[in-house]
Amino acid sequence: MDRYELSVKRFDEFASEYAERFANIDAYRKHIDQFCARIPGHNPAILELACGPANVTSYLKQRFPDSRIVALDLSPRMIAIARQVVRGVDFRIMDVRKIHSLELQFDAIMCSFCLPFLSKEDTDKLIIDCAGRLKDKGILYISTMEGDESRAGFESTCFSGDAKVYFNYHMQDDLERALTANGFSVAYAVRQDYDEPDGSTTVDLILVAEKQTNVIATNAIVP
């Protein structure tokens, strides 16, 4: 079992606990509002990556009740909870590393704390795929834990038991280089501290970027 499969297994085990712990998105609401304010149109098509139990999905549906939202997660139990929480959303069990296979084009992509579970290489590839799935002037939201990728490794979670999950860290400069190389312009960037249950503090990085028109993306992994 590779680390991705292990992460899915862990989130399946703690899906209900996760849904309850992170139900309140107030700490990120102002950032999500920055994303929403930039989305073109009144009834946008929105793709959400690693939607989990629909904590963010629910807010997006409230903001855009008549929009088409496709929300993906690889954890079957997370998707089962999400389907109970929000109606009128196309929830799918799907690996975010395969969104290039989607035939739909979107006005916006929400990627809230998916990157901590993706390597730098997979993150660079995801940005390429997001550029391919977004319409011109489409909006991309990314949030992650900021840090050097050398910090990546198995860490204890905030949930019951001693199960560990493999966490990745990403630097703002790396993400912005990948975004720029693939035709995005960063419109909003902010850091904020997050207090962990064990008393430590991590830094959350939030980026909102717009896909530019008439820009040729490199479609290449950025070193």
C-alpha positions as CSV (number, residue, x, y, z in Angstrom):
1,M,0.0,0.0,0.0
2,D,1.6,3.3,-1.1
3,R,1.2,6.5,1.0
4,Y,-1.7,7.8,-1.1
5,E,-3.7,4.6,-0.5
6,L,-2.8,4.7,3.2
7,S,-4.1,8.3,3.4
8,V,-7.4,7.3,1.8
9,K,-7.7,4.4,4.3
10,R,-7.1,6.7,7.2
11,F,-9.6,9.3,6.1
12,D,-12.1,6.5,5.5
13,E,-11.6,5.4,9.1
14,F,-12.0,9.0,10.5
15,A,-14.5,10.4,8.1
16,S,-17.2,11.2,10.6
17,E,-14.7,12.6,13.1
18,Y,-13.1,14.7,10.4
19,A,-16.5,16.1,9.3
20,E,-17.3,17.2,12.8
21,R,-13.9,18.7,13.6
22,F,-13.7,20.8,10.5
23,A,-17.4,21.6,10.0
24,N,-16.7,25.2,10.9
25,I,-14.8,27.0,8.1
26,D,-14.9,30.5,9.7
27,A,-11.1,30.7,9.8
28,Y,-11.0,30.4,6.0
29,R,-14.3,32.1,5.0
30,K,-12.7,35.4,4.1
31,H,-10.3,33.7,1.8
32,I,-13.0,31.6,0.2
33,D,-15.0,34.8,-0.3
34,Q,-12.0,36.3,-2.2
35,F,-12.2,33.3,-4.5
36,C,-16.0,33.5,-4.9
37,A,-15.9,37.2,-5.6
38,R,-13.6,36.6,-8.6
39,I,-15.6,33.8,-10.2
40,P,-17.1,35.0,-13.5
41,G,-20.8,34.7,-14.0
42,H,-23.8,34.1,-11.7
43,N,-24.2,30.4,-12.2
44,P,-20.6,29.1,-12.6
45,A,-19.4,25.6,-13.2
46,I,-17.2,24.8,-10.2
47,L,-14.9,21.8,-9.7
48,E,-13.9,21.0,-6.1
49,L,-10.9,18.8,-5.5
50,A,-10.6,16.6,-2.3
51,C,-14.0,17.8,-1.1
52,G,-14.0,15.6,2.0
53,P,-17.3,15.6,3.8
54,A,-18.5,18.8,1.9
55,N,-17.6,21.4,4.5
56,V,-16.5,23.8,1.9
57,T,-18.9,22.4,-0.8
58,S,-21.8,23.4,1.4
59,Y,-20.6,27.0,1.5
60,L,-20.0,27.2,-2.2
61,K,-23.5,25.8,-2.8
62,Q,-25.0,28.5,-0.6
63,R,-23.1,31.2,-2.4
64,F,-24.0,29.8,-5.9
65,P,-27.2,27.9,-5.4
66,D,-27.9,27.5,-9.1
67,S,-24.3,26.6,-10.1
68,R,-23.1,23.2,-11.3
69,I,-20.6,21.8,-8.8
70,V,-18.6,18.7,-9.4
71,A,-16.9,17.6,-6.2
72,L,-14.2,14.8,-6.0
73,D,-12.7,12.8,-3.3
74,L,-11.0,9.4,-3.2
75,S,-12.4,8.4,0.2
76,P,-15.8,6.6,-0.3
77,R,-16.9,7.4,3.3
78,M,-16.1,11.1,2.8
79,I,-18.3,11.1,-0.4
80,A,-21.1,9.2,1.4
81,I,-21.2,11.9,4.1
82,A,-20.9,14.7,1.6
83,R,-23.9,13.3,-0.3
84,Q,-26.0,13.4,2.9
85,V,-24.9,17.0,3.7
86,V,-25.4,18.8,0.4
87,R,-28.0,18.2,-2.3
88,G,-27.6,19.2,-6.0
89,V,-23.9,18.5,-6.2
90,D,-22.3,15.9,-8.5
91,F,-20.1,14.1,-5.9
92,R,-17.7,11.5,-7.4
93,I,-15.2,9.1,-6.0
94,M,-12.2,10.1,-8.0
95,D,-8.4,10.6,-7.7
96,V,-7.6,14.3,-8.2
97,R,-4.5,13.2,-10.1
98,K,-6.8,12.1,-12.9
99,I,-8.8,15.3,-13.5
100,H,-7.2,15.5,-17.0
101,S,-9.7,12.8,-18.0
102,L,-12.7,15.0,-17.3
103,E,-14.3,16.4,-20.4
104,L,-15.9,19.4,-18.7
105,Q,-14.6,22.9,-18.5
106,F,-15.1,25.0,-15.4
107,D,-15.2,28.6,-14.3
108,A,-13.5,27.9,-11.0
109,I,-11.6,25.2,-9.2
110,M,-11.5,24.9,-5.4
111,C,-8.5,23.0,-4.0
112,S,-8.7,23.4,-0.3
113,F,-6.0,21.5,1.6
114,C,-5.5,18.9,-1.0
115,L,-1.9,19.7,-1.6
116,P,-0.7,18.4,1.8
117,F,-1.4,15.0,0.5
118,L,0.3,15.5,-2.9
119,S,4.0,15.4,-3.6
120,K,5.7,18.4,-5.3
121,E,5.7,16.5,-8.6
122,D,2.0,15.6,-8.4
123,T,1.2,19.2,-7.3
124,D,3.0,20.6,-10.4
125,K,1.0,18.1,-12.5
126,L,-2.2,19.1,-10.8
127,I,-1.7,22.8,-11.7
128,I,-1.1,21.8,-15.3
129,D,-4.4,19.8,-15.2
130,C,-6.3,22.7,-13.6
131,A,-5.1,25.0,-16.4
132,G,-6.5,22.5,-18.8
133,R,-9.9,22.2,-17.1
134,L,-10.4,26.0,-16.5
135,K,-11.9,28.4,-19.0
136,D,-10.1,31.6,-19.8
137,K,-10.4,34.0,-16.8
138,G,-11.2,30.9,-14.6
139,I,-10.3,31.1,-10.9
140,L,-8.2,28.6,-9.0
141,Y,-8.1,28.5,-5.1
142,I,-5.2,26.6,-3.5
143,S,-4.6,26.2,0.2
144,T,-1.8,24.2,1.9
145,M,0.6,24.0,4.8
146,E,3.7,26.0,3.9
147,G,7.1,24.6,4.4
148,D,10.1,23.0,2.7
149,E,9.3,19.7,1.0
150,S,12.1,18.1,3.0
151,R,9.7,18.2,6.0
152,A,7.4,15.6,4.2
153,G,6.8,12.5,6.1
154,F,4.4,10.5,8.2
155,E,2.8,12.5,11.1
156,S,0.2,11.7,13.8
157,T,-3.2,13.1,13.0
158,C,-5.6,15.0,15.4
159,F,-7.9,12.0,15.4
160,S,-8.3,9.1,17.8
161,G,-5.8,6.3,17.8
162,D,-2.2,6.4,16.7
163,A,-2.7,6.3,12.9
164,K,-0.3,8.4,10.9
165,V,-0.7,10.1,7.5
166,Y,1.9,11.2,5.1
167,F,2.0,15.0,4.9
168,N,3.7,17.2,2.2
169,Y,4.7,20.8,2.5
170,H,4.9,23.4,-0.2
171,M,6.5,26.8,-0.6
172,Q,4.8,29.8,-2.0
173,D,7.6,30.5,-4.5
174,D,7.4,27.0,-5.9
175,L,3.6,27.2,-6.3
176,E,3.7,30.6,-7.9
177,R,6.3,29.5,-10.4
178,A,4.2,26.6,-11.4
179,L,1.1,28.8,-11.7
180,T,2.9,31.4,-13.8
181,A,4.4,28.8,-16.0
182,N,0.9,27.5,-16.8
183,G,-0.8,30.8,-17.6
184,F,-2.0,31.9,-14.2
185,S,-1.7,35.2,-12.5
186,V,-1.8,35.2,-8.7
187,A,-4.5,37.7,-7.5
188,Y,-4.5,36.9,-3.8
189,A,-1.9,35.4,-1.5
190,V,-2.0,35.2,2.3
191,R,-0.5,33.3,5.2
192,Q,-2.0,32.6,8.5
193,D,-1.1,30.5,11.6
194,Y,-2.9,27.4,12.5
195,D,-2.7,26.1,16.0
196,E,-2.4,22.3,16.1
197,P,-3.9,20.2,18.9
198,D,-0.5,19.3,20.2
199,G,0.3,23.0,20.8
200,S,2.5,23.4,17.7
201,T,1.8,26.0,15.0
202,T,1.8,25.4,11.2
203,V,1.5,28.1,8.6
204,D,-1.4,27.9,6.2
205,L,-0.8,29.4,2.7
206,I,-3.8,30.5,0.6
207,L,-3.5,31.5,-3.1
208,V,-6.2,32.6,-5.5
209,A,-5.1,32.7,-9.2
210,E,-6.7,33.6,-12.4
211,K,-6.1,31.8,-15.7
212,Q,-5.1,34.4,-18.3
213,T,-6.3,34.6,-21.8
214,N,-4.0,34.3,-24.8
215,V,-1.3,32.7,-22.7
216,I,0.5,29.6,-23.8
217,A,1.2,27.3,-20.8
218,T,4.4,25.4,-20.6
219,N,2.6,22.2,-19.6
220,A,5.8,21.2,-17.9
221,I,6.9,20.3,-14.4
222,V,8.7,23.2,-12.9
223,P,12.0,22.4,-11.3
